[in-house]
Structures are given as C-alpha cells and as structure tokens.
Amino acid sequence: MDQTYKIPYHNRELSWMDFNIRVLEEAMKKENPLMERLRFLAITGSNLDEFFMVRVAGVKAQVNSGYKKADDSGLTPDKLIVQLEEKIHAFMERQYSCLYRSITPVLKKNNIFFVQPDQMNDKQKAYISDYFHKVLFPVLTPLAVDTSRPFPLLANKSLNIAVRLKGSDGPCFAIVQVPSIMPRFLEVPCEEGRAFVLLEDVIICHLDELFELLEIEAWCPFRITRNSDLDIDEESEDFLVAVKESIKKRKRGRPVRLELIAHCDKEIRSFLVDMLKMKSSEIYELTGPLDLTFFSKFAGVSGFEHLCFTPIRPVYPPADFWGYDDIFAAIREKDRMVHHPYESFSCVVDFVQAAAEDENVLAIKQTLYRVSGNSPIVAALIRAAENGKQVTVLVELKARFDEENNIIWARKLEKAGCHVIYGLTGLKTHCKILLVVRKEEDGIRRYVHMGTGNYNDSTAKIYTDIGMFTCKEAYGADASSMFNTITGYSRPPEYNKFVVAPHGMRPFFRMMIEREIDNAQKGLPCGITAKVNSLVDPEIIGLLYKASQAKVPVKLIVRGICCLVPGIPGVSEHITVISIVGQLLEHSRIFRFENAGNPKIYMGSADWMPRNLDRRVELVFPIEDPDLKKRAFSILDLMLEDTTNARTQLPDTTYVHVERRGKTACNCQREFSKLAQEAVKGKQKLPEDQPFVPIRSADLKND
C-alpha cells in the first residue's frame, strides 16, 4: 500500500465486488434450494447492473476528465478501473460457470429444461410458432440501420438482437429489440418434466419473417448498460421539473458496458463497437443467456414452491402489541419494538391508518424515501388529509432509481391536500420517522415511530429492519424540532435524544468511540459492536483502528462494503468483521457501546459512510426502555453467533465462512423467526390455512 496513506483502507468499489461474490457463493451453495440459487444468481446480475450504472460509470467519468487524485486506498481512477474491470470480467465468468456447471445439472435432475430451437420437437416448434404469430409479431419493430436510418437510441439494460443481412452492395445491419413488456421465458409442451424457451430464441427462430427482402447471414443478442447517475440542478426554481429532466437524461447516458454472446459474428461485433463507441475492456462476451435477472421471476413460477426456502411467516400482531385494540393505548403504556419481517410491518401500517381515522389526531408528519408501488402508507396519508388533518410529507425525490415512483406519489399526496416537501438542497433525506400529534384528556401528546428501514410494505417482507414506537415527551419534542428544521428555516436544535446528520452525527460517533478508548485506558469495561450495511468513512475507520490499538474489542457486522481491514497486527487485531448474506437482506443499523459497564444502544437509518454522516438527513435514536434494551442486545448477540449465513473477513480482505467446528449450527434469520413465533404462542393461535406471502431472497441493494 502507498506509504502516504496512514491507515489500511480497502477500496470501496473493489470491496463492493467482494460483496457481490458473497451473493454469488449463495447461488453456488448446494445446500440452498434450487430456485433460491437461481434467485441469488439473478440478484448478482441486478446488483452488477446498478454498479455499472453508477459506480463504474463514475470511475470512468473521472478517468475521461483526467482526474488524477488517489482515493483513500491509494488508487487513482486510471489504476482503479484496470483492477475493477479485471475483477468484473472474472466475476461474470464465474456467474456463467455457476449457471452451467453448478445449477443446470440440478435443473435437469428435477426435469426442468431450457430448450434451444434445434432441440425442440415438432409439437414445441408449433407451439412457439403460434405464440410468435399471435402474440409476439405485432409487438416487434425491426429497425434497419443505414444512411437514412441512424443507429437507434436503445434503452438502458434492454436486450436486443443485432442482425447482419446480405445487401446488394455488401452487408447491412438491423436491430430487433426483445420487448421487455413480454415475459422473458415461455413454457412449452413437455412430456417428461417442464420445458422453457427464452423470448429471444423465439424471435431468432422467426427472424426471416421480419426481414423478408434480404437474406440473413448472422445474428447476435446484445445488451448495453448506460451511465445512469443523475445530475440534478438543485438550484432549479422547480425542483420537480429538474428531477424529471434528469431522469430523461439517464436514458441517454453513455454506454459503459456492452454484453455480447460469445463467438459473436465479427462483422456484427465491429458494427456494434463502432456504433456505440465501446472500448475493448468494456465488452463482455458471455456464454448466455444475457441478463440473468430474469431468473428471479423464473424462480417464482407456480409449481416450484418445493424448490424454494421454507417461507418465513411474519407474526401479526407482534407479541408487543398482542391484546391491544387501541394502538395508541399500547404505546402510552410503554415503548414498543418491532423486528421485521419476523414481526409484520402491518402494525406500522395500522398505526398510520388509525391516525388517519382517529378524530383526536390533529397532525401527521412523515418522511418517505422508498415506498411500494401500491403503498397503504400513502393511501392512509391521503385519507388523513381528506379527513381534515394537517398532513406533512417529505418525499425524497433523489432516492436513486425510485425517483419516478416518488414523483407519482408526491403528486397524489399534493392533490389530496397534503403539504409535500421535496427535500433539502444538497442533502438527501434518508431518515425514517413518523410523528402523530394527538389531542388527549391531559393535553397534546406526540406519538413517534422511528426505524432503520423504509416505509415500504413490500421490501419490509424481505429486509430485516427494526422500528420503535414511543410517546415519551423527549422523543416527541425532538421529532417536532426535526420536522421544523426540515420543512422550515429552524436552526438545528440541541436534541434531547436524537442524533441527527449532517450536523450532529459525526461528532456523536467520534465522541462515543473515543469514550470507549478512554475507558479502555482507565481499565473500565469497554467495547464497540456495530451492525451497518456499509463501512466506508475514513475517519470512523481510523477511530476504530485507534480503539483496537487501545485493546477495545470491536465487533462489526457489515453486510456489504467494508473498507476497514481487520486483524492486522498493531493496527486492527482486536477488530472482527462478519458479513451476513442469507434468505433475507440484512438492513438494520445498530450501534452498541459498553460505556464503562452501563451499555448504551442506538438504532437508525445511517451507515458509516461519508454520505450518511455529511450529506444526508439521517436519524439515530437510543433504545432506553430496559426490556427493549435487553432485546436489542440479544439481537446483536444472536447475529454474532450465526454459523450459516455469516462470513468473516480476513486481513487480506477476502471472506470465508465462519468456523463451525465445535459450534451449534445457527441461522440467525431462522432463529429470529422462531423467537417471534414463540413470543405469540398462547397469545395468538394461527389458523392452519392462514394466507401468507412467502418471504424470498432479497434484492441485495444498498439504499
């Protein structure tokens, strides 16, 4: 490592690739159910798409602009892109090796087949021919490319087929886009199991019907990924219009990756490279099929349920709310904690719906970062406004890849009479908080819900998150102050309980880590345990190294990017890092400090990244109720005991499964589900036929 860098620091892009490798390993695990292995493979593809669209595109932009400054790992953009592309090429080869060497044989053992056109019998050929003519043909639009018809602007991530035709003056070319609105795979008749054919193969079988005037000489499926990071003018007079314009530009971003089927026709390859202006390092020749993300839907095909994970059933109502018809009464009695998805997110929806209908509720204030496509939370807020309540909603328009969805909801909320705020200039509002102001016999009372995850009822089924309800005055006052700061011109206050970025969170974590160092030096009980999605911030990493050197035990649970390097003698030998990748996506953020024998624990929306500490509105809050503290400690302890989903990071930055020898097998996600079920036993008897939504592997994103 370059000696000008004082602390060991693993590059964040390379660390992210390590994370995606851990997801791919789940696809390779023979003990995982077959369809879940395909789902994990699809997730690696989806993850990689977004990585190219934002992170790889950003590094390439730095290279193209001549930016030469090294990052905290000592890598300049031109050196990083070489390492990164080398790692990505090797990774994509592993994806297809996993598909063909590891998964396909098991598909065949289960009599599940993907058939090529030349493998089809007459019945199957007749079936796809009928489908092509009746369903597909009217949708397709072949696009010739010549002097009068330029190369089309192809949509980001769209799958296309390039065709070389024999013209009178030499070869000519055309493009056929595989319609994304149609299912990517089609089931065909099969007497010995179940057989499927890909949509592009159906089209390829009938290309001659699309180009009747010329002879087809060659064809090749291809796919492009574009730079899709938004460049938003936040000083624009109409911020909503600015975001809409940026979304349009995203579709026209420069291509940063070209995927081709291996052994592509040389003339087609040259044609595409020339038209798209691609560098050789940006071309990925793959065995195919291109775009593995379709396997996520394939894994959900009816009849494959026995090849999936045993579903986790969210309990409802959670034990903490059992026996209460009045959710406000339950919260008045004591603070309440809910652990999703083991305990249903419906209790959060119920809270908003109850507030919308309660005649004593005067106002509702909420932040929305990502919501589902048919959000019951938003519907309840609209209902509240229609009922005459003061409803204020901060909708974050800059939530990456959810911008269009959030614009739609913002417009609906405005039409219903809600006050809609679009966030703060230069900052994303990422905190998760809901405030209900209610008139009661003894005066005005504020009820607050704070969480580690989004108010999204869909992702709440597959993301692990924790929420807390309270009506304690100190929290309520802080919530009011926070909303006043976001929506108006109030000066950031001195909070009673809240830790809020961008002004107070960095100094808070600095103080808490330094206090543990001081306690260690005084011989007092000390220790730091943190669970985050990403650990990137150089100052936090430096402080954790300093803590390790003071012999403070530091236990980190970091799902994704981890730029800290544990286990280095004299630097970080008292730090351990594990990553949990399993059936559910680990999303909660939890921070424990031993505090000289009086441990404190906090939860919230922030990861240890510069963007969370300095460029976002984030919220971290303390858990103070003795029962809830005890439960929060046990959540961290159980995750640290995981021997199924956990991998430990080595000093060379690689990851290996935690040592299982001499340990009882522990899958913390399954154990949390069991604990939630046991907590309601005797309080709630579940009907045998109660409908439920199976929880699947999560789309492993950082938000």
BELVENTA-V933755 format. One record per run of one state. SS is the DSSP state (hx for helix, st for strand, lp for the rest). FROM is the first residue (numbers start at 0). TO is the last residue. If there is no record, write none. Layout:
ss=SS from=FROM to=TO
ss=SS from=FROM to=TO
//
This chain:
ss=lp from=0 to=10
ss=hx from=11 to=27
ss=lp from=28 to=32
ss=hx from=33 to=64
ss=lp from=65 to=75
ss=hx from=76 to=108
ss=lp from=109 to=110
ss=st from=111 to=113
ss=lp from=114 to=115
ss=hx from=116 to=118
ss=lp from=119 to=120
ss=hx from=121 to=135
ss=lp from=136 to=141
ss=st from=142 to=144
ss=lp from=145 to=157
ss=st from=158 to=166
ss=lp from=167 to=168
ss=st from=169 to=176
ss=lp from=177 to=183
ss=st from=184 to=187
ss=lp from=188 to=192
ss=st from=193 to=197
ss=hx from=198 to=204
ss=lp from=205 to=205
ss=hx from=206 to=209
ss=lp from=210 to=213
ss=st from=214 to=225
ss=lp from=226 to=237
ss=hx from=238 to=249
ss=lp from=250 to=253
ss=st from=254 to=260
ss=lp from=261 to=264
ss=hx from=265 to=275
ss=lp from=276 to=278
ss=hx from=279 to=281
ss=st from=282 to=285
ss=lp from=286 to=290
ss=hx from=291 to=297
ss=lp from=298 to=303
ss=hx from=304 to=306
ss=lp from=307 to=313
ss=st from=314 to=314
ss=lp from=315 to=317
ss=hx from=318 to=320
ss=lp from=321 to=325
ss=hx from=326 to=332
ss=lp from=333 to=334
ss=st from=335 to=339
ss=lp from=340 to=341
ss=st from=342 to=342
ss=lp from=343 to=344
ss=hx from=345 to=356
ss=lp from=357 to=359
ss=st from=360 to=367
ss=lp from=368 to=374
ss=hx from=375 to=385
ss=lp from=386 to=388
ss=st from=389 to=394
ss=lp from=395 to=401
ss=hx from=402 to=414
ss=lp from=415 to=417
ss=st from=418 to=420
ss=lp from=421 to=422
ss=st from=423 to=423
ss=lp from=424 to=425
ss=st from=426 to=428
ss=lp from=429 to=431
ss=st from=432 to=439
ss=lp from=440 to=441
ss=st from=442 to=450
ss=lp from=451 to=457
ss=hx from=458 to=460
ss=lp from=461 to=461
ss=st from=462 to=469
ss=lp from=470 to=471
ss=hx from=472 to=486
ss=lp from=487 to=497
ss=st from=498 to=500
ss=lp from=501 to=503
ss=hx from=504 to=520
ss=lp from=521 to=526
ss=st from=527 to=531
ss=lp from=532 to=533
ss=st from=534 to=534
ss=lp from=535 to=536
ss=hx from=537 to=548
ss=lp from=549 to=552
ss=st from=553 to=557
ss=lp from=558 to=560
ss=st from=561 to=561
ss=lp from=562 to=573
ss=st from=574 to=579
ss=lp from=580 to=583
ss=st from=584 to=585
ss=lp from=586 to=587
ss=st from=588 to=592
ss=lp from=593 to=593
ss=hx from=594 to=596
ss=lp from=597 to=598
ss=st from=599 to=603
ss=lp from=604 to=606
ss=st from=607 to=607
ss=lp from=608 to=608
ss=hx from=609 to=613
ss=lp from=614 to=614
ss=st from=615 to=621
ss=lp from=622 to=624
ss=hx from=625 to=639
ss=lp from=640 to=644
ss=st from=645 to=648
ss=lp from=649 to=653
ss=st from=654 to=656
ss=lp from=657 to=666
ss=hx from=667 to=679
ss=lp from=680 to=702
//
